[in-house]
Amino acid sequence: MQKKINECITSNICGACSILNIPYKEQLDMKTKMLKELLGENEIIYNTIGMTNPYGYRNKAKYVFGIKKSKNVMGFFEEGSHKIVANEKCMIHNEIANDIAQYIFKLVNKYKVSIYNEDNNTGVLRHCIIKVGINTNEVMIILVTTNKRLGRQKDIVNDIIKKYTNVKTIVQNINEKRTSAILGDKNIKLYGNGYIYDTLGKYKFKISPLSFYQVNPIQTEKLYNIAIELANLKGNEIVYDLYCGIGTISLFVSEYVGRVYGVESVKDAVKDANENKKINNVKNVEFLVGRVEYILPKLFEQTKRADAIFVDPPRIGLDDKTIQTILKIMPNKIIYISCNPETLARDIKLLNDKYILKKVQPVDMFPHTKHVECVAMLEKCEKYVKKLTNV
Ligand SMILES: C[S@@+](CC[C@H](N)C(=O)[O-])C[C@H]1O[C@@H](n2cnc3c(N)ncnc32)[C@H](O)[C@@H]1O
């Protein structure tokens, strides 16, 4: 059942769901229109695929702690700032996450945990992140602190695991820096193995505190399946999956091709990717750790060809070096998964000499937010196909 829209009292301030007051169907149309305006290829841009229930979809919930008028608060950052908007329940977060976060906040007050104060850089507890495997029901809690011991740590952990048996791991993440980045590099296991599992399609994925995992698994499955369909694979291709995270696209693609090479810069994510390959008994995938811009030329030297390249970069899109290398590799198809239409439009222009944009399928990964995600399929221009086959 869809909840009544505009139920959130802070949606206009905190920015988590800034278009909550717009009817969902209109939101989807807005997103399609935005892509059409940016890409200017109206007939090949398809309508945005929405969700049946566009609430509670986020499997990763981030809460910030602070002090306001001498009282502890938990909530979210105001859009574009570090001001805290107190709110313990977000309509786009998974309900279990909201529930656990509220309980953690109760414990924080009960045990008088020292809260971080950004203004004078004092205190300990900064954020709480809750990751939920929506298909496995496994939960990971990450308590982000400065480099100090969390007071009453044992009591907090014991209370949480007693109340929530699906909490599989609790991790303390150390972030000493005064930056806008929420997570630091160091993790200390307080309970469990330090990771959880989730499933997507027929695959099982290990998720660690620092590795990227799509926040909306229901739509992710649709997105990946569309990407694979657009690649129209025949079975013996060499495929690159650039910016591969924990290897989700690589594994999804693996059964349709000869070999997949995934490239990812976060070491922990590649560790997870390698384990995911093993758990799922996939043999034809290899993961490489490092920045795409440096790894890609070496990978091409090694494999000599790539028939299709999947790219799923962060919001900044592809860098010049990567675009130049792709133009040297000249795969038959580029499947570009983008979470930022502006950088997508820029990159399509840069590939324009040798690639034609054939289809763009937006998938609403972030209902009630302005974010637009899509899969774009680019095909090598006919003259280059001929040129290469004539050689
Ligand atoms: C939008 S996520 C996509 C991850 C994955 N394809 C998925 O669907 O879950 C982008 C990924 O690129 C990684 N990344 C960012 N910059 C990178 C770079 N220059 N080289 C390699 N990986 C990078 C991030 O760590 C992140 O895992």
The ligand as an SDF file (V2000), in Angstrom:
LIG
                    3D

 27 29  0  0  0  0  0  0  0  0999 V2000
   28.0660    4.1760   -8.8920 C   0  0  0  0  0  0  0  0  0  0  0  0
   29.1340    2.9980   -8.1070 S   0  0  0  0  0  0  0  0  0  0  0  0
   28.8160    1.5780   -9.0770 C   0  0  0  0  0  0  0  0  0  0  0  0
   29.2080    0.2710   -8.4650 C   0  0  0  0  0  0  0  0  0  0  0  0
   28.6510   -0.9920   -9.1360 C   0  0  0  0  0  0  0  0  0  0  0  0
   28.7300   -0.9500  -10.5530 N   0  0  0  0  0  0  0  0  0  0  0  0
   27.2340   -1.2910   -8.6780 C   0  0  0  0  0  0  0  0  0  0  0  0
   26.3000   -1.2700   -9.4990 O   0  0  0  0  0  0  0  0  0  0  0  0
   27.0370   -1.5590   -7.4870 O   0  0  0  0  0  0  0  0  0  0  0  0
   30.6860    3.5810   -8.6210 C   0  0  0  0  0  0  0  0  0  0  0  0
   31.8710    2.7640   -8.1330 C   0  0  0  0  0  0  0  0  0  0  0  0
   33.0660    3.3110   -8.7150 O   0  0  0  0  0  0  0  0  0  0  0  0
   34.1070    3.2810   -7.7640 C   0  0  0  0  0  0  0  0  0  0  0  0
   35.0610    4.3110   -8.2560 N   0  0  0  0  0  0  0  0  0  0  0  0
   35.0010    5.6520   -8.1280 C   0  0  0  0  0  0  0  0  0  0  0  0
   36.0020    6.2360   -8.8180 N   0  0  0  0  0  0  0  0  0  0  0  0
   36.7120    5.2310   -9.3940 C   0  0  0  0  0  0  0  0  0  0  0  0
   37.8630    5.1930  -10.2520 C   0  0  0  0  0  0  0  0  0  0  0  0
   38.4570    6.3040  -10.6550 N   0  0  0  0  0  0  0  0  0  0  0  0
   38.3120    4.0030  -10.6550 N   0  0  0  0  0  0  0  0  0  0  0  0
   37.7110    2.8440  -10.2560 C   0  0  0  0  0  0  0  0  0  0  0  0
   36.6100    2.8160   -9.4440 N   0  0  0  0  0  0  0  0  0  0  0  0
   36.1270    4.0000   -9.0320 C   0  0  0  0  0  0  0  0  0  0  0  0
   33.4260    3.5380   -6.4460 C   0  0  0  0  0  0  0  0  0  0  0  0
   34.1900    3.0510   -5.3790 O   0  0  0  0  0  0  0  0  0  0  0  0
   32.1120    2.7750   -6.6350 C   0  0  0  0  0  0  0  0  0  0  0  0
   32.2410    1.4400   -6.1920 O   0  0  0  0  0  0  0  0  0  0  0  0
  1  2  1  0
  2  3  1  0
  2 10  1  0
  3  4  1  0
  4  5  1  0
  5  6  1  0
  5  7  1  0
  7  8  2  0
  7  9  1  0
 10 11  1  0
 11 12  1  0
 11 26  1  0
 12 13  1  0
 13 14  1  0
 13 24  1  0
 14 15  1  0
 14 23  1  0
 15 16  2  0
 16 17  1  0
 17 18  1  0
 17 23  2  0
 18 19  1  0
 18 20  2  0
 20 21  1  0
 21 22  2  0
 22 23  1  0
 24 25  1  0
 24 26  1  0
 26 27  1  0
M  CHG  2   2   1   9  -1
M  END
$$$$
